[in-house]
Amino acid sequence: MDKKSSRALMLILTTFTYLLLGAAVFDILESETESYVREELAIVREKLQRKYNFTRRDFELFESVAIKSIPHKAGFQWQFSGAFYFATVVITTVGYGHSAPETMAGRFFCMIFALAGIPLGLIMFQSIGERVNTFIAFWLHKMRFYLQSNGVNCFHEVTPTHLLVVSLSIGTSIIIIGTIVFHKEERWTLFDAYYYCFITLSTIGFGDLVPLQQGSALQLQPLYVIFTLLFVLLGLAVFSACVNLLVLGFMAPNADVVTAAIREPQSTIVFERFAR
């Protein structure tokens, strides 16, 4: 077996081992709570059926109405602001699941929109990530030159590690700002707000916590809607820069060439890429 095949096999085995470990931990942490919640729901259901003399069919209908009414607390989901929010969630592949098209035409268009929009979004974020890294490299070279001209030698060259540290610092700042704002606006705990930010910017998007879902926020809080959209778009752009660096560092076969280009002081390559 050649080296690349061995490496691929090792990655597959490592990934599946990681999945098995994760499944075991989640089982330990969550299964007991799940059983407790199921028992409590069964007790509440039985009490409600006795109190209001619901038939099983009536109660299932009541559950269905209650579940379907949840998205409408945000206001009209399919007026322009809500539709734009949904479209953003689609092309970023976050996919909270808080709302979805109901009509056949809407679902068909959603598939067509996603087929074109997801690749477009990925290319856009990858391109922005490259520009962010180029911008950071340019200013790190400028800062190094300025410090050296003043007799300060804090670092001898700009490396991908420096770029990654700066990108992660910017990304962390975005998450902190998002955590504070969502904590205030949604009345989530700080941990829940941070959890939402992480789940969103990693594009996992479980949908257990979704902003703009209370008090007709989509229509009545335009500034908050804009902030939420900017948080998602800017956050994904910055973390795309981090992913680009990680891919170059661990996967790209010509990573040494890229590193050499980055290390070149005030390099023409960096300046020209930034100036484009």
ChimeraX attribute file (.defattr): number of C-alpha atoms within 10 A of each C-alpha:
attribute: neighborCount
match mode: 1-to-1
recipient: residues
	/A:1	6
	/A:2	6
	/A:3	8
	/A:4	9
	/A:5	10
	/A:6	11
	/A:7	12
	/A:8	11
	/A:9	12
	/A:10	12
	/A:11	12
	/A:12	12
	/A:13	12
	/A:14	12
	/A:15	12
	/A:16	12
	/A:17	12
	/A:18	12
	/A:19	12
	/A:20	12
	/A:21	12
	/A:22	12
	/A:23	12
	/A:24	11
	/A:25	12
	/A:26	11
	/A:27	12
	/A:28	11
	/A:29	11
	/A:30	10
	/A:31	12
	/A:32	10
	/A:33	11
	/A:34	12
	/A:35	11
	/A:36	11
	/A:37	12
	/A:38	11
	/A:39	12
	/A:40	12
	/A:41	12
	/A:42	12
	/A:43	12
	/A:44	12
	/A:45	15
	/A:46	15
	/A:47	12
	/A:48	13
	/A:49	15
	/A:50	11
	/A:51	9
	/A:52	9
	/A:53	12
	/A:54	15
	/A:55	11
	/A:56	12
	/A:57	9
	/A:58	12
	/A:59	17
	/A:60	12
	/A:61	12
	/A:62	12
	/A:63	12
	/A:64	11
	/A:65	11
	/A:66	10
	/A:67	10
	/A:68	10
	/A:69	11
	/A:70	13
	/A:71	18
	/A:72	15
	/A:73	15
	/A:74	19
	/A:75	18
	/A:76	16
	/A:77	23
	/A:78	15
	/A:79	11
	/A:80	12
	/A:81	17
	/A:82	20
	/A:83	15
	/A:84	15
	/A:85	18
	/A:86	21
	/A:87	17
	/A:88	19
	/A:89	20
	/A:90	20
	/A:91	19
	/A:92	22
	/A:93	19
	/A:94	20
	/A:95	20
	/A:96	20
	/A:97	15
	/A:98	17
	/A:99	17
	/A:100	15
	/A:101	14
	/A:102	8
	/A:103	9
	/A:104	9
	/A:105	9
	/A:106	12
	/A:107	13
	/A:108	11
	/A:109	13
	/A:110	16
	/A:111	12
	/A:112	11
	/A:113	14
	/A:114	17
	/A:115	12
	/A:116	11
	/A:117	19
	/A:118	16
	/A:119	13
	/A:120	14
	/A:121	18
	/A:122	17
	/A:123	12
	/A:124	14
	/A:125	21
	/A:126	20
	/A:127	15
	/A:128	18
	/A:129	23
	/A:130	22
	/A:131	20
	/A:132	21
	/A:133	24
	/A:134	22
	/A:135	17
	/A:136	20
	/A:137	26
	/A:138	23
	/A:139	13
	/A:140	20
	/A:141	20
	/A:142	14
	/A:143	12
	/A:144	20
	/A:145	17
	/A:146	13
	/A:147	14
	/A:148	14
	/A:149	10
	/A:150	9
	/A:151	9
	/A:152	11
	/A:153	13
	/A:154	9
	/A:155	11
	/A:156	11
	/A:157	15
	/A:158	22
	/A:159	17
	/A:160	22
	/A:161	12
	/A:162	15
	/A:163	22
	/A:164	20
	/A:165	12
	/A:166	17
	/A:167	23
	/A:168	16
	/A:169	13
	/A:170	15
	/A:171	22
	/A:172	16
	/A:173	13
	/A:174	17
	/A:175	21
	/A:176	16
	/A:177	15
	/A:178	22
	/A:179	22
	/A:180	15
	/A:181	18
	/A:182	24
	/A:183	17
	/A:184	13
	/A:185	11
	/A:186	15
	/A:187	11
	/A:188	18
	/A:189	14
	/A:190	16
	/A:191	11
	/A:192	15
	/A:193	25
	/A:194	20
	/A:195	14
	/A:196	25
	/A:197	24
	/A:198	18
	/A:199	17
	/A:200	25
	/A:201	23
	/A:202	15
	/A:203	17
	/A:204	14
	/A:205	20
	/A:206	15
	/A:207	16
	/A:208	9
	/A:209	18
	/A:210	17
	/A:211	19
	/A:212	23
	/A:213	18
	/A:214	15
	/A:215	13
	/A:216	16
	/A:217	20
	/A:218	27
	/A:219	17
	/A:220	13
	/A:221	12
	/A:222	12
	/A:223	11
	/A:224	17
	/A:225	20
	/A:226	13
	/A:227	13
	/A:228	17
	/A:229	16
	/A:230	12
	/A:231	19
	/A:232	20
	/A:233	17
	/A:234	16
	/A:235	23
	/A:236	23
	/A:237	24
	/A:238	26
	/A:239	23
	/A:240	26
	/A:241	26
	/A:242	24
	/A:243	17
	/A:244	17
	/A:245	22
	/A:246	15
	/A:247	13
	/A:248	17
	/A:249	17
	/A:250	9
	/A:251	10
	/A:252	14
	/A:253	11
	/A:254	10
	/A:255	16
	/A:256	12
	/A:257	11
	/A:258	14
	/A:259	15
	/A:260	12
	/A:261	16
	/A:262	23
	/A:263	18
	/A:264	15
	/A:265	18
	/A:266	18
	/A:267	14
	/A:268	12
	/A:269	14
	/A:270	22
	/A:271	15
	/A:272	11
	/A:273	13
	/A:274	17
	/A:275	10
	/A:276	6
